[in-house]
């Protein structure tokens, strides 16, 4: 039995593909289940609207599934990759790419299920606002997908960027680190943005008169909640595109992996925390429009403070990349 | 699939350094400018009390965006920054939608465009902050709540530029890559129009709005 590079690349591709689809299936399933649960509840309250609610539920579930379809694309690309021109670096590329997409799909999958479930409950509460609630649901779950899109972009860049001529020794670690940074970093923001979008749907159903204001605050809150996933994408881009000089010692490789892990794990908490902040702000702005200015201000300040731990993680991973 | 990540560049030597021009991005930016000018010309040509179709669209943009700016700041500052906000939103919207046309690429797909727009917003916000609070009051903000928080506040401000520009870049780039890959996998049968409708029209419009909204908020946070 001989083990040449091609065999190892195949092994990496199969493990990567398995992880991409395996992890990628977690989030979307939870989100879709939540949507169906809220739809059941809504149908029980007003069985006359069952047809409409059923439609909304199916549309919502289809959107919530997007993240795991991204994971499916990556898994297919890895399983049917071209194994004829491979180098040692391809092993870590395939592993990192699968890991990145798999982990990155968890948050957005759960997150995009939350607004669609709340939309079903909202339509039953306020059937006249059906169209508006559906629009907000679509916008909310589309934005909640963007952390998964960042993970997908990172995986695809890893697969298609030309790494020839780079030294093997720290580059393999940079690639794995990039996968961790973008993948883990997407989890928190995905869930957080889902929480914000959920309260956007709820707010419009409760107080249709302040729909425009609620929508604007929701979009703003989601955009700020997404920030830590963007830091993850930034660290991943730096790790992929920076040309690291060859280094024999294992320490410099480990520094790059830790940079990715640090940013990825450090982004989970701030993402969820900022989501809580914006969720409550959006919910209460919908109910008391007159205090919107104060609530927006306290939301932004609260999110900035919740984000500071994510900024610490960003600083430490930049130090790990550029100083050590 | 080979075109992924390839850019036509013009590299010019410049006093010992090199200047790199991304030709497609510059060309597409100018095309968007020209489209905006044409739209503006037809929207403002023979204005009437009962508006024509193009004038209605123009008025819709202006009224909504001025309203947003005045809500976030106040009436006077809203009048001052309103034109910039309108220009920013319409440029981003036209840029993000330009990818729909064949042989065209979104200028926002290249990081340079969002980054320069983000830097523009950053400088305008901080200029407005210095104008509103005076230089001393502006500097004092960085030393709050305690003086040693200064480096972190500074990094937090710089991180805003990174997050605003990478958000737009990541979404537009991601959408176009997904469309490219899925079209390749399905031999361009059936799926691409739906993907274009979702990623280019829907996500493009939302991201243009989010970028504009954040720029307004950054200015209003500095002013207050």
HADDOCK unambig.tbl for C-alpha pairs under 7 A between the chains (distance, minus, plus):
assign (segid A and resid 146 and name CA) (segid B and resid 171 and name CA) 6.50 0.50 0.50
assign (segid A and resid 149 and name CA) (segid B and resid 171 and name CA) 6.87 0.50 0.50
assign (segid A and resid 149 and name CA) (segid B and resid 174 and name CA) 5.85 0.50 0.50
assign (segid A and resid 150 and name CA) (segid B and resid 170 and name CA) 6.03 0.50 0.50
assign (segid A and resid 150 and name CA) (segid B and resid 174 and name CA) 6.77 0.50 0.50
assign (segid A and resid 153 and name CA) (segid B and resid 174 and name CA) 5.38 0.50 0.50
assign (segid A and resid 219 and name CA) (segid B and resid 210 and name CA) 6.59 0.50 0.50
assign (segid A and resid 220 and name CA) (segid B and resid 210 and name CA) 6.66 0.50 0.50
assign (segid A and resid 220 and name CA) (segid B and resid 213 and name CA) 6.95 0.50 0.50
assign (segid A and resid 220 and name CA) (segid B and resid 214 and name CA) 6.89 0.50 0.50
assign (segid A and resid 223 and name CA) (segid B and resid 210 and name CA) 6.80 0.50 0.50
assign (segid A and resid 227 and name CA) (segid B and resid 163 and name CA) 5.66 0.50 0.50
assign (segid A and resid 230 and name CA) (segid B and resid 163 and name CA) 5.88 0.50 0.50
assign (segid A and resid 230 and name CA) (segid B and resid 166 and name CA) 6.43 0.50 0.50
assign (segid A and resid 230 and name CA) (segid B and resid 167 and name CA) 6.46 0.50 0.50
